[in-house]
Amino acid sequence: MNQLLLGALIGFMPMAALYAWRRFRSNSAMLIAAPLAVITCSVWAVIPDIPRLLDMTNFYLKLSRDPRTNLFFWHYTIDQMEVDSPWYAAGIVLLYASMLFAAWRELKMVEDR
C-alpha cells in the first residue's frame, strides 16, 4: 500500500505546486492532467506487484528479489523495509479528496460568475 501512496504523491506534488503557483486556480486541462498523473504514477509504482494479482507467483517472487524493480519508484527498496499501516490508505483517500475539493472549488467559482 505504501508504494501506491508514494506513486500517487510523485504524480500529485508537481500538480499541487503548479496549483499553488497559479494562486490556487486551475483550468480544465489541469483538472484532467492531475488525476491522470496521479493514477499513472500509482500504477507505475505497483507494476512489479501485478503478477501476484494474476496468480503468477513464481514470476512475482523473481521480481520481488530483483533490485532492478527500483525503477518503479524504489519498489524493491520499499519492499525490503515495508510495514503495513492503515495510514497509507488514509493518505490516499486524503490525496484524492484534495483533488476532488479543488475541482469542486473551481466549478463553484465558475458557476458563481
C-alpha positions as CSV (number, residue, x, y, z in Angstrom):
1,M,0.0,0.0,0.0
2,N,2.9,2.4,0.7
3,Q,4.1,2.0,-2.9
4,L,0.7,3.1,-4.1
5,L,0.8,6.2,-1.9
6,L,4.4,7.0,-2.9
7,G,3.5,6.8,-6.6
8,A,0.4,8.9,-6.1
9,L,2.4,11.5,-4.3
10,I,5.0,11.6,-7.1
11,G,2.3,12.5,-9.5
12,F,0.4,14.8,-7.1
13,M,3.2,17.0,-5.8
14,P,4.1,18.7,-9.0
15,M,0.5,19.3,-9.8
16,A,-0.1,20.7,-6.3
17,A,2.9,23.0,-6.6
18,L,1.6,24.2,-10.0
19,Y,-1.9,24.8,-8.5
20,A,-0.3,26.8,-5.6
21,W,1.9,28.8,-8.1
22,R,-1.2,29.7,-10.1
23,R,-2.7,31.2,-6.9
24,F,-5.0,28.2,-6.3
25,R,-6.7,28.4,-9.6
26,S,-7.0,25.7,-12.2
27,N,-8.1,25.3,-15.8
28,S,-9.8,22.3,-17.4
29,A,-6.5,20.9,-18.7
30,M,-5.1,20.8,-15.2
31,L,-8.3,19.3,-13.8
32,I,-7.8,16.4,-16.2
33,A,-4.0,16.2,-16.0
34,A,-3.7,16.0,-12.2
35,P,-5.8,12.8,-11.7
36,L,-4.2,11.2,-14.8
37,A,-0.7,12.0,-13.4
38,V,-1.6,10.5,-10.0
39,I,-3.2,7.4,-11.5
40,T,-0.3,6.9,-14.0
41,C,2.3,7.2,-11.3
42,S,0.4,5.0,-8.9
43,V,0.1,2.2,-11.5
44,W,3.8,2.6,-12.4
45,A,4.7,2.2,-8.7
46,V,2.9,-1.1,-8.3
47,I,3.7,-2.8,-11.7
48,P,6.0,-5.4,-10.0
49,D,3.1,-6.5,-7.9
50,I,0.7,-7.2,-10.8
51,P,2.0,-10.8,-11.3
52,R,0.8,-11.5,-7.8
53,L,-2.7,-10.3,-8.7
54,L,-2.7,-12.5,-11.8
55,D,-1.6,-15.6,-9.8
56,M,1.8,-15.7,-11.4
57,T,3.6,-16.5,-8.1
58,N,6.9,-17.6,-9.5
59,F,7.3,-14.5,-11.6
60,Y,6.2,-12.3,-8.7
61,L,8.8,-13.9,-6.4
62,K,11.5,-13.4,-9.0
63,L,10.6,-9.7,-9.3
64,S,10.5,-9.3,-5.6
65,R,14.1,-10.3,-5.3
66,D,15.4,-8.2,-8.2
67,P,16.8,-4.8,-7.3
68,R,16.1,-3.6,-10.8
69,T,12.5,-3.1,-9.8
70,N,13.7,0.1,-8.1
71,L,12.9,1.6,-11.5
72,F,9.3,1.5,-10.4
73,F,9.7,4.3,-7.8
74,W,12.0,2.4,-5.4
75,H,9.8,-0.7,-5.3
76,Y,12.5,-3.1,-4.3
77,T,13.8,-0.9,-1.5
78,I,10.4,-0.3,-0.1
79,D,9.6,-4.0,-0.1
80,Q,12.7,-4.6,2.0
81,M,11.5,-2.3,4.8
82,E,7.8,-2.3,4.2
83,V,5.5,-2.1,7.2
84,D,1.7,-2.3,6.9
85,S,-0.3,0.6,8.3
86,P,-3.9,1.9,7.8
87,W,-2.4,5.4,7.5
88,Y,-1.3,4.6,3.9
89,A,-5.0,4.2,2.9
90,A,-5.9,7.3,4.8
91,G,-3.2,9.2,2.9
92,I,-4.5,8.0,-0.5
93,V,-8.0,9.0,0.5
94,L,-6.8,12.4,1.6
95,L,-4.9,12.9,-1.7
96,Y,-7.9,12.0,-3.8
97,A,-10.2,14.1,-1.6
98,S,-8.0,17.2,-2.1
99,M,-8.1,16.8,-5.9
100,L,-11.9,16.4,-5.7
101,F,-12.1,19.5,-3.5
102,A,-10.0,21.6,-5.9
103,A,-12.2,20.5,-8.8
104,W,-15.4,21.3,-6.8
105,R,-14.0,24.7,-5.8
106,E,-13.2,25.6,-9.5
107,L,-16.7,24.5,-10.6
108,K,-18.3,26.6,-7.8
109,M,-16.2,29.6,-8.7
110,V,-17.2,29.3,-12.4
111,E,-20.8,28.9,-11.5
112,D,-20.8,31.9,-9.2
113,R,-19.6,34.2,-12.0
